[in-house]
């Protein structure tokens, strides 16, 4: 017997673990750099490992989930989550951090590979709305994760304890899924052959949405994951910017139903990217308390983008099935991986430009607080962080044009459908 509500709740709990990994990792990134004396390039490589693991798992899962079933896929996620969390807690340097982050990324991708098609299979009558409710737990978990970081810092518990907190919800979702029965994916239950699914994922509309997913994922996830590093010297407790942004996202997704009733998905995407662009510009140009206002604007902007991108494909390219949604998610995370690797080195190069000539950045990274090198490095970071955000702003500006085109296309497509009825 299929218990729809229990399966949905367990899916939300699994996504909570995924989002905790984002929120806590963003909060401990500076601690990892200090404790293991890692450059920003090395930190970007470790961070990117999660984004390598995610598309690897979600794309592979897109091809496998129809064959092995969603239950086996989500239990693989559970195994990788436990292994990745424990290896992170007992990490001893760069490679153990890299491998553990990769495992968590694979687990996160496996959750998406199983749970996105699970949600649409459970609620075929309101796919986009329920995907927004499901993905509420991504920003919600980041809020919880960042608050854990702030609280544990305040009471003196180190980053190992912060990461270890993810074990509790991971064990719980594993237990719940083991005892529940799963439905078939929508494609399998509706009898759509694999050949039609593959044709759907090569359709022009689907490929266009994949390209757009590159940009939307980078804009949301790169900015969120690196916000504590980029704005550390712009305001105290920069991680709270991420807390506020994701809190706004969680609240917004909780009210997805009325939004989706009055606005079509393509219009939601255009309104979202316009607001996101404004918020990212403000984050890069304001300082002090005004940064919190910028975070609110940015949070409102990115709130509906990820689940609505998936929901758009589920609604308008339905024959792509689970593979379509997983290719979308995988494409987004793959783009974030490449961008993170590039921007880590770019960030270090900008810092070197702000330091005295012939400066070696490694010596500044290991400088003790209060020394001239430490002060100079902090001053350089305050200048460079906003520059990285302004560089990233170019991506949503291009997406504005893309989503205007998408809206024009959908108006014409709907008009043709009406006249041919």
Helices and strands as residue ranges (DSSP letters): H 4-35, H 40-68, H 70-89, H 94-122, G 124-126, H 127-155, H 159-164, H 166-178, H 186-190, H 194-201, H 204-217, I 218-222, H 223-230, H 239-254, H 256-262, H 265-285, H 290-302, H 305-316, G 318-320, H 321-354, H 361-365, H 372-419
